[in-house]
């Protein structure tokens, strides 16, 4: 018997559910992925995380920095998007993200 595992995706919008994070989670779910939408910084190491950051102040937040670093060092994938993606060099300089989603996430996330 062949067992097919569905990739678990986690969309995190720290502290508040933003419209963008909810939209991305819905698009991923509509495309057959198992998706969790969270406000807290928690994900299993096997999860692929989409971190929606709406302020460059998030880049200095020690909890966010620590979460991204731990998740990546444990072998997890963490994509960063949201308004901070207007400054991808700064995001990648401050966080150990796998990549920055540029532009409108709803046009990009499925291809990741």
N, C-alpha and C positions, 0 to 999 in steps of 0.2 A: 504494500500500500504506500503510495506516494503522499508525503505530508508537505504541504506548501505553507510556509510561514509568511504571514503578512507583515510587511515592514511597519514598525511602530514609529510614528512621527509625533513629536511634541512641539507645539507652538506655545512659546512663553512670551508674555507681555508683562514685565515686572510691575507689580502693584496695581495694575488696572487693565481691564479688557479693552483694548483699543479696537476701533472699527477695522483697521488694517489687519490686525492679528486674527480677528474673527472671520474676516473675508478669506484670508489665506487658509485658515483651518477648514473652512467650508469648501473651498476649491479642492484642497487635497482630499477631503472626505468624498466629495463628488467624483473624484477620479480613482476611487477604490482603495485609498489608504486608510489604515486605522490611525485616527488622530485624537490626541488629547490637547485641550486648550487650557493653559494654566496661567496663574498670576505669580505663583511661587517658583523659585529657582530650584527645581528638582526634576531629574530625569534619570532613567536607568542608563548605564553605560552603553547598552546596545541601541538605544534610541537615537534617532537623528533629530536634532533640535533646530528649530527655526526661532531665533531670538529677535523679537520685534522691539526695537529701541526708538523712542520718540524724542529723545533729548541727548545732546552730546554730553550732558552731565552724567548720563548712565555710564559713559566710558571711564569715568573716574570712581564709580561706585565700587568699593572693595568687595562687596558680596557678588556683584555681577562679574567682576574680573576673576574672582576666585572660582566661581561656578564654571565659567568658560574654560579656564585653565585646567581645572580638575577633570572636566568632561573630556576635553581633548587628550589630556595625558593618560586617561584610562581607555583611550581608543575610540571615543565617541566623535561624532561629527556635529559641528555647530555652525550654522549659517546665521549671519546677522543681516537684518534688513530694517526697514522703516525709514523715517526721516533722516536718521544718522547716515544712511547710505549715500547721502549727498557728498560725504567726505570719506570715501573708502580708504584713502591712505592713512587718515587719522585713526579710523576704526581698526585697521590692521596693525597700526603702530601701538595701539593701546590694549587691544584684546588679541588673544591667540585663536581667533576664529578660523574656521576652515575656509571661509570665503565670505564676501559681502555681496548681497543681492542688490544689484544696481537697478534703478528705475522702478517700474511698477512690478511688485512681487507677483501679482496674479498672472503676469505674462511670463514669469521666469521659473517659479517654484516647481512646476511639473517636470521641467527639463533637468532639474538637479537630481 
